[in-house]
Amino acid sequence: MNKVIHRCLVLATLLFVVPFSAVVGATTPAPSGAHVYFIQPKDGETVPETFTVVVGVRGMRLLPAGPTLPNTGHHHLLIDVDSLENFSLPLPKNANIQHLDRGEDRLRLTLPRGRHTLQVLMADGEHIPHTHPVLSEKITINVR
């Protein structure tokens, strides 16, 4: 079958057979007691311009982005983000929202000198935060 026709059939199936809320804006429930936190750096710490961020999670299993399975997700690092507009939409990927979408628990980060805030948010396989967001405390670091 022609690849273009096949893709059109798949898209039509998604749009008409699968409920629209399952394709866009659907949310996955967070497991009770799930918790995400910073291991490194610590709140108030002074770090060099390039440093390693290490995060932990309890009550959930880390999985790469892709299929959404119960009680799983992956980390998103929020850098200098005051608030998110809508927790029911996929998180964008930009300089302020870093996706750890291979299921990793750490990343090397380079930030300009000055004061910055960091926060970790779990999201499902489609990058959508869970129904009850699994969000860390916001920490402040100083980059020298």
Backbone as JSON, one array per atom type, in Angstrom:
{
  "sequence": "MNKVIHRCLVLATLLFVVPFSAVVGATTPAPSGAHVYFIQPKDGETVPETFTVVVGVRGMRLLPAGPTLPNTGHHHLLIDVDSLENFSLPLPKNANIQHLDRGEDRLRLTLPRGRHTLQVLMADGEHIPHTHPVLSEKITINVR",
  "N": [[0.85, -1.18, 0.0], [0.52, 2.21, -0.73], [2.58, 4.53, 0.96], [1.67, 7.12, 1.62], [-1.14, 6.91, 1.41], [-1.55, 4.97, 3.38], [-0.72, 6.38, 5.7], [-2.68, 8.38, 5.72], [-4.98, 6.83, 6.17], [-4.4, 5.84, 8.75], [-4.35, 8.26, 10.19], [-7.03, 9.11, 9.8], [-8.35, 7.07, 11.16], [-7.45, 7.54, 13.78], [-8.61, 10.04, 14.23], [-11.38, 9.61, 13.95], [-12.2, 7.15, 15.06], [-10.91, 6.75, 17.53], [-11.64, 8.38, 20.53], [-11.58, 11.95, 20.6], [-10.55, 13.19, 22.93], [-8.77, 11.31, 23.82], [-6.69, 11.6, 22.15], [-5.78, 14.28, 22.16], [-5.05, 16.3, 24.88], [-5.75, 14.49, 26.87], [-5.43, 13.1, 30.13], [-3.28, 11.28, 32.31], [-3.77, 9.34, 35.22], [-2.08, 10.07, 38.27], [-0.09, 7.99, 40.34], [-1.05, 7.29, 43.7], [0.65, 8.99, 46.23], [2.97, 9.41, 44.75], [6.11, 10.94, 44.16], [8.47, 13.42, 43.3], [11.83, 14.61, 43.24], [14.8, 16.64, 43.9], [18.08, 15.43, 43.76], [20.54, 16.42, 43.24], [21.38, 19.58, 41.99], [21.39, 21.05, 45.31], [18.93, 23.05, 47.03], [19.67, 26.48, 47.01], [22.33, 26.12, 46.43], [25.56, 26.93, 45.0], [26.67, 26.72, 41.75], [28.82, 25.69, 38.97], [28.87, 27.09, 35.56], [28.27, 24.97, 33.82], [26.79, 22.06, 34.84], [25.67, 19.09, 36.62], [22.41, 17.84, 36.83], [20.54, 15.88, 38.97], [17.81, 13.84, 39.5], [15.21, 12.32, 41.47], [12.62, 9.84, 41.87], [9.77, 8.62, 43.54], [7.4, 6.03, 43.95], [6.64, 5.77, 41.34], [7.49, 4.49, 38.08], [10.22, 5.05, 35.96], [10.03, 5.59, 32.52], [10.86, 5.7, 29.03], [9.63, 8.3, 26.79], [6.66, 7.72, 24.91], [4.6, 4.94, 24.52], [1.98, 5.13, 26.92], [1.94, 3.89, 30.09], [0.37, 2.53, 33.05], [1.2, 4.13, 36.14], [3.69, 5.17, 35.4], [6.19, 7.35, 33.93], [8.1, 10.18, 32.72], [10.8, 12.49, 33.38], [10.65, 16.1, 33.38], [12.48, 18.98, 33.22], [12.02, 22.06, 34.58], [13.06, 25.24, 33.96], [13.54, 28.27, 35.34], [10.78, 28.76, 35.2], [7.82, 30.25, 35.92], [5.1, 29.5, 36.09], [2.89, 27.02, 34.69], [0.77, 27.13, 31.86], [-1.29, 25.28, 31.13], [-2.01, 22.21, 32.37], [-3.05, 20.06, 31.02], [-2.16, 19.72, 28.5], [0.4, 18.63, 26.16], [3.78, 19.08, 27.21], [5.8, 21.72, 26.03], [8.92, 21.65, 24.21], [11.67, 23.39, 24.95], [14.07, 26.02, 25.68], [13.51, 26.47, 28.34], [12.11, 24.28, 29.24], [13.2, 21.26, 29.67], [13.29, 18.06, 28.33], [13.56, 14.89, 29.63], [13.35, 12.56, 28.05], [14.14, 9.99, 27.44], [13.91, 8.48, 29.58], [15.8, 9.01, 31.47], [17.54, 9.96, 34.53], [19.09, 12.1, 34.99], [20.91, 15.03, 33.8], [23.27, 16.99, 31.93], [23.66, 20.38, 32.29], [23.8, 23.67, 31.08], [23.88, 26.91, 32.15], [23.43, 30.49, 32.08], [25.38, 32.81, 34.04], [24.21, 33.76, 37.28], [21.12, 33.93, 39.12], [18.86, 31.2, 39.3], [15.83, 29.28, 38.93], [14.79, 25.92, 39.5], [12.73, 23.15, 38.75], [11.08, 20.0, 38.87], [8.97, 18.08, 36.83], [6.84, 15.38, 36.38], [5.68, 13.52, 33.56], [3.42, 11.82, 31.33], [3.76, 9.26, 28.76], [3.19, 10.76, 26.53], [4.07, 13.27, 27.07], [2.36, 14.72, 28.69], [1.43, 16.2, 31.7], [0.56, 14.39, 34.69], [-2.79, 13.68, 36.0], [-3.08, 14.53, 38.71], [-0.64, 16.6, 39.22], [2.72, 15.5, 39.4], [5.0, 17.04, 40.91], [8.01, 18.6, 41.77], [9.39, 20.36, 44.64], [10.23, 23.77, 44.15], [13.52, 24.78, 43.49], [16.21, 27.07, 44.15], [19.11, 28.1, 42.52], [22.5, 29.29, 42.31], [24.42, 30.39, 39.71], [27.76, 30.53, 39.02]],
  "CA": [[0.0, 0.0, 0.0], [1.24, 3.47, -0.81], [2.82, 5.08, 2.3], [0.81, 8.3, 1.84], [-2.5, 6.42, 1.66], [-1.52, 4.31, 4.69], [-0.69, 7.42, 6.73], [-4.01, 9.01, 5.73], [-5.9, 5.89, 6.83], [-4.08, 5.85, 10.18], [-4.82, 9.54, 10.73], [-8.49, 9.09, 9.81], [-8.75, 6.17, 12.25], [-7.22, 8.23, 15.04], [-9.55, 11.15, 14.4], [-12.79, 9.24, 13.97], [-12.48, 5.96, 15.85], [-10.44, 7.01, 18.88], [-12.21, 9.66, 21.0], [-10.66, 13.07, 20.47], [-9.87, 13.45, 24.2], [-7.68, 10.35, 23.99], [-5.58, 12.01, 21.28], [-5.29, 15.58, 22.59], [-5.53, 16.82, 26.15], [-6.1, 13.45, 27.84], [-4.47, 13.04, 31.22], [-3.07, 9.99, 32.95], [-3.78, 9.51, 36.67], [-0.83, 9.88, 39.01], [-0.24, 7.05, 41.45], [-1.14, 7.88, 45.02], [1.92, 9.07, 46.94], [4.12, 9.63, 43.87], [6.89, 12.1, 44.6], [9.69, 13.68, 42.53], [12.68, 15.47, 44.06], [16.18, 16.86, 43.46], [19.2, 14.84, 44.49], [21.63, 17.35, 42.99], [21.95, 20.34, 43.1], [20.53, 21.33, 46.45], [18.38, 24.4, 47.09], [20.61, 27.49, 47.48], [23.7, 25.77, 46.07], [26.25, 27.65, 43.94], [27.17, 25.72, 40.8], [29.46, 26.28, 37.8], [27.95, 27.3, 34.44], [27.85, 23.64, 33.36], [26.69, 21.19, 36.02], [24.79, 17.94, 36.46], [21.18, 17.79, 37.61], [20.12, 14.5, 39.22], [16.49, 13.85, 40.14], [14.69, 11.03, 41.89], [11.17, 9.69, 41.9], [9.24, 7.52, 44.35], [6.01, 5.7, 43.68], [6.43, 5.66, 39.89], [8.61, 3.91, 37.35], [10.66, 5.86, 34.83], [10.01, 4.98, 31.19], [11.01, 6.69, 27.96], [8.4, 8.79, 26.17], [6.1, 6.75, 23.97], [3.35, 4.4, 25.07], [1.69, 5.49, 28.31], [1.57, 2.75, 30.92], [0.0, 2.97, 34.4], [2.22, 4.37, 37.17], [4.98, 5.46, 34.78], [6.35, 8.66, 33.34], [9.48, 10.63, 32.58], [11.05, 13.8, 33.97], [10.81, 17.35, 32.62], [13.12, 19.98, 34.06], [11.52, 23.42, 34.34], [14.12, 26.2, 34.28], [13.03, 29.65, 35.42], [9.38, 28.76, 34.8], [6.99, 30.69, 37.04], [3.92, 28.63, 36.14], [2.48, 26.46, 33.41], [-0.55, 27.57, 31.45], [-2.3, 24.23, 31.06], [-1.44, 20.9, 32.68], [-3.69, 19.0, 30.25], [-1.56, 19.7, 27.17], [1.8, 18.19, 26.16], [4.75, 20.11, 27.54], [6.65, 22.07, 24.89], [10.35, 21.44, 24.39], [12.34, 24.66, 24.66], [15.2, 26.29, 26.58], [13.04, 26.48, 29.73], [11.52, 22.99, 29.58], [14.06, 20.21, 29.15], [12.67, 16.75, 28.39], [14.42, 13.73, 29.85], [12.37, 11.65, 27.47], [14.64, 8.62, 27.27], [13.75, 7.83, 30.88], [16.98, 9.25, 32.29], [17.32, 10.64, 35.81], [20.1, 13.17, 35.11], [21.35, 15.68, 32.57], [24.24, 18.08, 32.03], [22.95, 21.61, 32.0], [24.61, 24.89, 31.06], [23.05, 28.1, 32.35], [24.22, 31.72, 32.27], [25.62, 33.22, 35.43], [23.1, 34.42, 37.94], [20.19, 33.14, 39.94], [17.88, 30.46, 38.49], [14.99, 28.32, 39.63], [14.62, 24.62, 38.86], [11.63, 22.33, 39.26], [10.91, 18.8, 38.06], [7.58, 17.68, 36.62], [6.68, 14.11, 35.68], [4.63, 13.51, 32.55], [3.21, 10.49, 30.75], [4.48, 8.98, 27.53], [2.87, 11.79, 25.53], [4.56, 14.54, 27.63], [1.27, 15.41, 29.37], [1.5, 15.98, 33.15], [-0.48, 13.51, 35.25], [-3.99, 14.35, 36.48], [-2.59, 15.26, 39.89], [0.75, 16.74, 38.79], [3.81, 15.05, 40.25], [5.84, 18.22, 40.75], [8.92, 18.8, 42.9], [9.54, 21.7, 45.2], [11.09, 24.61, 43.32], [14.74, 25.16, 44.16], [16.95, 28.21, 43.58], [20.56, 27.9, 42.47], [23.31, 30.42, 41.86], [25.44, 29.96, 38.75], [28.91, 31.47, 39.1]],
  "C": [[0.89, 1.24, 0.0], [1.36, 4.06, 0.59], [1.91, 6.26, 2.6], [-0.61, 7.86, 2.16], [-2.57, 5.76, 3.03], [-1.54, 5.32, 5.81], [-2.04, 8.13, 6.84], [-5.04, 8.13, 6.43], [-5.67, 5.85, 8.33], [-4.59, 7.12, 10.82], [-6.35, 9.57, 10.82], [-9.0, 8.2, 10.94], [-8.59, 6.86, 13.59], [-8.26, 9.32, 15.28], [-11.0, 10.73, 14.56], [-13.12, 8.04, 14.84], [-12.1, 6.17, 17.31], [-11.06, 8.33, 19.34], [-11.16, 10.76, 20.98], [-9.9, 13.33, 21.77], [-8.74, 12.47, 24.45], [-6.48, 10.73, 23.15], [-4.96, 13.31, 21.78], [-5.9, 15.94, 23.94], [-5.97, 15.76, 27.15], [-5.04, 13.44, 28.94], [-4.45, 11.65, 31.84], [-3.09, 10.2, 34.46], [-2.39, 9.29, 37.26], [-1.06, 8.86, 40.11], [-0.28, 7.79, 42.78], [0.24, 7.86, 45.68], [3.14, 9.26, 46.06], [4.8, 10.95, 44.24], [8.16, 12.21, 43.75], [10.5, 14.73, 43.28], [14.08, 15.61, 43.44], [17.14, 16.11, 44.37], [20.38, 15.82, 44.41], [21.2, 18.29, 41.89], [20.92, 20.52, 44.23], [20.05, 22.78, 46.39], [19.43, 25.35, 47.68], [22.06, 27.23, 47.09], [24.24, 26.68, 44.97], [26.91, 26.61, 43.06], [27.94, 26.43, 39.67], [28.46, 26.42, 36.65], [27.44, 25.99, 33.84], [27.9, 22.7, 34.56], [25.71, 20.06, 35.73], [23.59, 18.07, 37.38], [20.8, 16.32, 37.73], [18.81, 14.56, 39.99], [16.07, 12.42, 40.48], [13.18, 11.03, 41.87], [10.82, 8.48, 42.77], [7.8, 7.28, 43.97], [5.65, 5.62, 42.22], [7.67, 5.01, 39.29], [8.93, 4.81, 36.17], [10.62, 5.03, 33.56], [10.26, 6.06, 30.15], [9.64, 7.14, 27.44], [7.96, 7.77, 25.13], [4.8, 6.24, 24.55], [3.19, 4.77, 26.55], [1.2, 4.25, 29.04], [1.23, 3.25, 32.32], [1.23, 3.11, 35.3], [3.61, 4.61, 36.61], [5.0, 6.88, 34.25], [7.82, 8.96, 33.14], [9.57, 12.08, 33.06], [11.06, 14.91, 32.92], [11.39, 18.36, 33.6], [12.64, 21.35, 33.65], [12.56, 24.41, 34.84], [13.54, 27.6, 34.2], [11.6, 29.76, 34.9], [8.54, 29.14, 36.02], [5.76, 29.82, 37.2], [3.66, 28.09, 34.74], [1.06, 26.87, 33.13], [-1.61, 26.48, 31.61], [-1.66, 22.87, 31.27], [-2.06, 19.77, 31.86], [-3.15, 18.9, 28.82], [-0.12, 19.18, 27.25], [2.73, 19.36, 26.46], [5.59, 20.44, 26.3], [8.11, 21.76, 25.22], [11.03, 22.73, 23.97], [13.45, 24.86, 25.69], [14.78, 26.23, 28.05], [12.4, 25.17, 30.17], [12.34, 21.91, 28.88], [13.4, 18.86, 29.37], [13.74, 15.68, 28.62], [13.63, 12.53, 29.33], [12.9, 10.28, 27.09], [14.55, 7.86, 28.59], [14.94, 8.05, 31.8], [16.63, 10.03, 33.56], [18.34, 11.76, 36.03], [20.38, 13.79, 33.75], [22.39, 16.72, 32.9], [23.53, 19.33, 31.54], [23.94, 22.77, 32.02], [23.66, 26.07, 31.14], [23.94, 29.32, 32.46], [24.37, 32.04, 33.75], [24.4, 33.94, 35.99], [22.26, 33.44, 38.71], [19.14, 32.49, 39.05], [17.03, 29.58, 39.4], [14.89, 27.05, 38.8], [13.47, 23.89, 39.53], [11.49, 21.14, 38.33], [9.43, 18.44, 38.02], [7.57, 16.36, 35.87], [5.56, 14.27, 34.66], [4.54, 12.11, 31.96], [3.98, 10.35, 29.44], [4.26, 9.99, 26.42], [3.28, 13.18, 26.0], [3.45, 15.36, 28.29], [1.39, 15.14, 30.87], [0.33, 15.12, 33.63], [-1.63, 14.33, 35.83], [-3.71, 15.16, 37.75], [-1.1, 15.4, 39.66], [1.74, 16.27, 39.85], [4.93, 16.06, 40.01], [6.71, 18.39, 41.98], [8.76, 20.18, 43.5], [10.43, 22.48, 44.24], [12.34, 24.94, 44.12], [15.36, 26.34, 43.42], [18.42, 27.87, 43.63], [21.22, 29.18, 41.99], [24.39, 29.89, 40.94], [26.54, 31.0, 38.78], [29.66, 31.55, 37.8]]
}
